Amino acid sequence: MRQLMIMFLLVLCAADLQADERLFFQPLNADSRLDQRTWRDIWRASADGGVKVLMVQWTLYGESDFGGRDGWLANSLRAAHEQGLQLVLGLYMDPAYYQRQQELDGPGLEAYWQYQLGLSLAQQRLLREQWKLPVAGWYLPMELDDVQFQAGERRQVLRRQLKDLAGKLDAPLHLSAYSAARLSPEVYAAWLGDLHGLGLTLWWQDGEGTASLPKAVRRAYGQALPCSIGIVREAFRQVSADGEPFRAEPTEPKRLYPACHATSVFSLRYRPWGAPLR
């Protein structure tokens, strides 16, 4: 009875909030502790909260496949589909991605990206053949930034690599980006707009949760974006300091930019009905 009451309250809370429509889910091995009944409750509350598309950040993180085709992640996503949620499935993520980005030079970065994209393509094929989930799109978890891709020639190499990967997939390719203010807002917006022109679906992280850039700078980048670029509204406030393990508290995501932008929310873990994941 107590569990039913808690879930009822979560559903009511979800219904009172503005619809998320697209919601990111970042699977962690610790999430395997939840049983299938709890997952069904979470997905039901997500749907009641207006979520239509679940964007799964990755399905393979290093060597962790979260149990594979018969594991807890695959089964929970089947339950999500049963609740009417469309699935955008994340591909491969290297746990050392951000470290490697900082260590590599131009040719090394090109080779590294090519290898990682190959691993993601292999994961996409495995998901199709073994997990057999209905897929509305694929998500590449290697986030773009204007530090490693500040140089125009690097952006051109990346463009070719992403175009090649997208051409081998059977559903739209999604990826996200954030700004470190190394490119001007206009150049940054043009870069993302150019990638969108390849048929990719681009998502810009609004930076409200991490607050790594001053508010006025964040807003300048968001306001420069063409309407074709989606915006990830961060539903958290980072409380950890630089160099510490990431920690954050839930907050209500902000709507700061014109309605012409598609929006998504990061992430399920910080929404009221995602409390069992915390």
Number of C-alpha atoms within 10 A of each C-alpha: 6 7 9 10 10 12 18 15 15 23 21 15 16 22 16 11 13 12 18 24 18 24 26 20 20 16 19 14 13 10 16 16 11 13 11 15 10 16 22 18 21 26 25 21 25 32 23 19 24 18 23 20 23 27 27 24 24 24 27 20 19 11 10 13 18 20 15 17 17 11 13 21 23 20 18 21 23 18 20 23 19 13 19 15 24 20 23 25 26 27 25 27 22 16 11 9 15 11 10 14 16 11 9 14 12 14 10 13 20 15 13 16 18 17 12 17 21 14 16 25 19 13 19 22 13 14 19 13 11 11 18 12 17 14 16 17 19 26 25 22 23 22 14 19 18 19 15 16 20 16 13 10 11 15 17 14 17 19 15 12 15 20 15 12 15 18 13 10 14 13 14 16 23 21 19 21 18 19 23 14 16 15 18 14 20 14 16 21 19 15 20 22 19 13 20 16 12 14 14 19 21 23 25 25 24 24 22 21 21 16 12 13 14 10 11 8 15 21 17 13 21 21 16 15 23 15 15 16 23 19 24 29 25 23 22 23 19 17 13 13 9 7 6 8 7 11 11 14 14 17 15 16 23 14 12 12 15 10 9 11 16 16 20 25 27 22 25 24 21 23 25 21 25 19 13 13 19 9
